[in-house]
Amino acid sequence: MASSALQGLLDQRQLTHRFEVDSAGTYAGHQGEKADPRALAVATARGYAAIHMERARRVVTNDFQRFDLILAMDRDNLMHLEHQCPPQYRHKLHLYLVYAGVTGTTEVPDPYHGSAEGFESVMRLCEAGALGVVQRLTMEDAGE
C-alpha cells in the first residue's frame, strides 16, 4: 500500500523518471502473491494502479546495494532489516513515517488481521508518508 501511494504521487507529480519504487518484506510467507483484496480495493479506489502489478517478495541482499533508501513500516521489520543488511548499507534504513516527517505516530500498523477500516487507516498513513518522502527526496535531489 505504501509503495502504491508513493508511486501514485510520483506519477501525479511527473517524477517517475527520477525515482524507482519497489516493495518487499522481511517475511516470505506470501511470496509471489498479489496484495490482500482489501488493500487492492483501497488502493484502486484512490487510483493507485501500481498495486495490481505488485507481487509479494522478500528483501534480498542485493536490495541493500541497489536502492538508496529502504523504508520499514514498523520497528520489528526495521530490526529484521538491520540484521540482514551489510554494515556499509545500514545508513539507508529508516522507519517510513519517521523519514517522511509524519507526526503523531512512528509506525504503520499491519492491517492484515483487522477490518476493512484498518486498511483505510493504513492507506491514510501511507499517503501522508508518501507526501513527506517525496518532499524530502525532491529537496535532497535539488541539493537543499
HUSULCOR-V90536 format. One record per run of one state. SS is the DSSP state (H for helix, E for strand, - for the rest). FROM is the first residue (numbers start at 1). TO is the last residue. If there is no record, write none. Layout:
ss = (SS & SS)
from = (FROM & FROM)
to = (TO & TO)
//
This chain:
ss = (- & H & - & E & - & H & - & H & - & E & - & H & - & E & - & H & - & H & E & H & - & H & -)
from = (1 & 2 & 13 & 25 & 26 & 37 & 46 & 49 & 53 & 58 & 59 & 61 & 67 & 70 & 73 & 75 & 85 & 87 & 93 & 96 & 101 & 116 & 142)
to = (1 & 12 & 24 & 25 & 36 & 45 & 48 & 52 & 57 & 58 & 60 & 66 & 69 & 72 & 74 & 84 & 86 & 92 & 95 & 100 & 115 & 141 & 144)
//
